[in-house]
């Protein structure tokens, strides 16, 4: 369930901060803060305590400054969130180098795995409605990079966008299931083992009824597969389908 959305602040101000940054004040004592430092602290706070904990006051406390100091750099929480979203989408030189020499399938596989692990590092991203993304330099570069892997395959513009959207939607969906499963144990205080053990008596009755032969006909280790293994399996099948589509064209 989303609790925030991109572009919730002043759109023009967010875009200015994303693309132009903020010049340091020319008068007065040299400030001890930077816009990058504020955004980094905000991301660390959200990673640790969740999006609900994000506030200008708490970010200021992270940096050991007064809350009003932050407003010299960013107008409010909405604009700060836009900066955070672009910040976590940055690709570093090492990541870009890992893609060199890869074909479209290898590249999209790495993009998918990278997105899955991005959600693992920053679970709060799943709480942000990004259906209308505010495109900053990092987000736009990531999108451009993914699109570049589809060059020369005979796909038109709509097909390229459909490929990237389908890939992102699949990864986001399974990452949500993965993270919610982790949070269920943390929030309830009941482990997965305890949860399923509590259902064992009723499941034994259901099995004896013979009404669910396919469920109880599964191998004993059928549910031992990890969420990441499921994600990799589905990702491979999605890319298999795309390969068939490309070959047909």
QUIWORA-V928412 format. One record per backbone hydrogen bond with DSSP energy under -1.0 kcal/mol. CO is the residue of the C=O (numbers start at 1). NH is the residue of the N-H. Records with the same first field share a line. If there is no record, write none. Layout:
BEGIN
CO=NH ; NH
END
This chain:
BEGIN
4=129
10=14
11=15
12=16
13=17
14=18
15=19
16=20
34=38
35=39
36=40
37=41
38=42
39=43
40=44
41=45
42=46
43=47
44=48
45=49
46=50
50=53
51=54
55=59
56=60
57=61
58=62
59=63
60=65
66=69
67=70
69=72
70=73 ; 74
76=80
77=81
78=82
79=83
80=84
81=85
82=86
83=87
84=88
87=90
92=96
93=97
94=98
96=99
99=102
103=107
104=108
105=109
106=110
107=111
108=112
109=113
110=114
111=115
112=116
113=117
114=118
115=119
116=120
117=121
118=122
122=125
123=126
124=127
125=128
127=3 ; 4
129=6
136=140
137=141
138=142
139=143
140=144
141=145
142=146
143=147
144=148
147=150
148=151
150=153
156=160
157=161
158=162
159=163
160=164
161=165
162=166
163=167
164=168
165=169
166=170
167=171
168=172
169=173
170=174
171=175
172=176
173=177
174=178
175=179
176=180
177=181
178=182
179=183
180=184
181=185
182=186
183=187
184=188
185=189
191=195
192=196
193=197
194=198
199=203
200=204
201=205
202=206
203=207
204=208
205=209
207=210
212=216
215=218
219=222
221=224
226=230
227=231
228=232
229=233
230=234
231=235
232=236
233=237
234=238
235=239
236=240
237=241
238=242
239=243
240=244
241=245
242=246
243=247
244=248
245=249
END
